[in-house]
Amino acid sequence: MAETLCDSGAVKLKAGANVATLTGSQYTQLINQAEADIMASTRIDWVNLYSSLDAENKLILEAACSDKAGIYAISYDMSGYTSRAEAITMLNVLWASFTDALRVLKEDNSKTYLGGS
């Protein structure tokens, strides 16, 4: 599957400089899983709607997807971080950001505004 809601560069940026080195196909897999999670949670197929969204609205989806894929990337191998506490802090920050974006995407008025319903 292709990466739609975000790209590997956004995931690497969110996961930080100490994230484990992953291949392009591994990043694609993490991104696809994050996209599926977002669509299942909101019950909207954002991947198919993506091309019809405004650029600003796509940023909300990019943020959610890169946050979730970043969580997966950090969880894959935490050994590159200066401490386990650093990795856990990164995970907590991304989780908070992901849940905030997901909450917005689930709201009925947001769904209508974004074009998801």
C-alpha positions as CSV (number, residue, x, y, z in Angstrom):
1,M,0.0,0.0,0.0
2,A,1.1,3.6,-0.5
3,E,1.6,6.2,2.1
4,T,-1.2,8.7,2.0
5,L,-1.8,10.6,5.2
6,C,1.9,11.2,5.9
7,D,5.3,10.3,4.7
8,S,8.3,8.7,6.4
9,G,10.0,12.1,6.8
10,A,7.2,13.3,9.1
11,V,7.5,10.0,11.1
12,K,11.2,10.4,11.5
13,L,10.8,14.0,12.6
14,K,8.3,13.0,15.2
15,A,10.2,10.0,16.5
16,G,13.4,12.1,16.9
17,A,17.1,11.8,16.0
18,N,17.6,8.7,18.1
19,V,15.0,6.5,16.5
20,A,16.2,3.2,15.1
21,T,17.1,3.0,11.4
22,L,14.2,1.5,9.5
23,T,13.8,0.7,5.8
24,G,11.4,2.6,3.6
25,S,9.1,-0.4,3.4
26,Q,9.1,-0.7,7.2
27,Y,8.1,3.0,7.5
28,T,5.4,2.4,4.9
29,Q,4.1,-0.5,6.9
30,L,3.9,1.6,10.1
31,I,2.2,4.4,8.2
32,N,-0.4,2.1,6.7
33,Q,-1.1,0.7,10.2
34,A,-1.5,4.2,11.6
35,E,-3.8,5.1,8.7
36,A,-5.9,2.0,9.3
37,D,-6.1,2.9,13.0
38,I,-7.3,6.5,12.3
39,M,-9.9,5.3,9.8
40,A,-11.2,2.6,12.1
41,S,-11.4,5.0,15.1
42,T,-13.2,7.7,13.1
43,R,-15.2,5.3,10.9
44,I,-14.2,7.5,7.8
45,D,-12.0,6.4,4.9
46,W,-9.7,9.4,5.0
47,V,-7.3,7.8,2.5
48,N,-10.0,7.8,-0.3
49,L,-11.2,11.3,0.7
50,Y,-7.7,12.7,1.0
51,S,-7.5,14.3,-2.5
52,S,-10.7,16.2,-1.9
53,L,-9.5,17.8,1.3
54,D,-8.0,21.3,1.7
55,A,-4.3,21.6,2.4
56,E,-4.9,22.8,5.9
57,N,-7.2,20.0,6.7
58,K,-4.7,17.4,5.5
59,L,-2.3,18.7,8.2
60,I,-4.6,17.4,10.9
61,L,-4.5,13.9,9.3
62,E,-0.7,14.2,8.8
63,A,-0.2,15.0,12.4
64,A,-2.3,12.1,13.7
65,C,-0.8,9.6,11.3
66,S,2.8,10.7,11.9
67,D,2.2,10.7,15.7
68,K,0.9,7.2,15.6
69,A,3.5,5.8,13.2
70,G,6.2,7.6,15.3
71,I,5.0,5.7,18.4
72,Y,5.3,2.5,16.4
73,A,8.9,3.4,15.3
74,I,10.0,4.3,18.8
75,S,8.5,1.2,20.2
76,Y,10.3,-0.9,17.6
77,D,13.7,-0.3,19.2
78,M,14.3,2.1,22.1
79,S,18.1,1.3,22.3
80,G,19.2,4.4,20.4
81,Y,17.8,6.9,22.9
82,T,20.0,8.3,25.6
83,S,17.8,6.6,28.2
84,R,14.6,4.6,28.4
85,A,13.0,7.6,30.1
86,E,13.8,9.7,27.0
87,A,12.1,7.2,24.7
88,I,9.1,7.0,27.1
89,T,8.8,10.8,27.2
90,M,8.8,10.8,23.4
91,L,6.1,8.1,23.4
92,N,4.0,10.1,25.9
93,V,4.2,13.3,23.9
94,L,3.3,11.6,20.7
95,W,0.4,9.7,22.3
96,A,-1.0,13.0,23.7
97,S,-0.8,14.7,20.4
98,F,-2.3,11.7,18.6
99,T,-5.3,11.5,21.0
100,D,-5.9,15.2,20.6
101,A,-5.9,15.0,16.8
102,L,-8.1,11.9,16.9
103,R,-10.6,13.6,19.2
104,V,-10.9,16.4,16.7
105,L,-11.3,14.0,13.8
106,K,-14.1,12.2,15.7
107,E,-16.2,15.3,16.4
108,D,-19.3,15.6,14.3
109,N,-18.7,19.2,13.4
110,S,-15.1,18.5,12.5
111,K,-16.2,15.6,10.3
112,T,-18.6,17.9,8.4
113,Y,-16.0,20.7,8.2
114,L,-13.3,18.3,7.0
115,G,-15.6,16.6,4.5
116,G,-15.6,13.3,6.2
117,S,-19.4,12.8,6.5
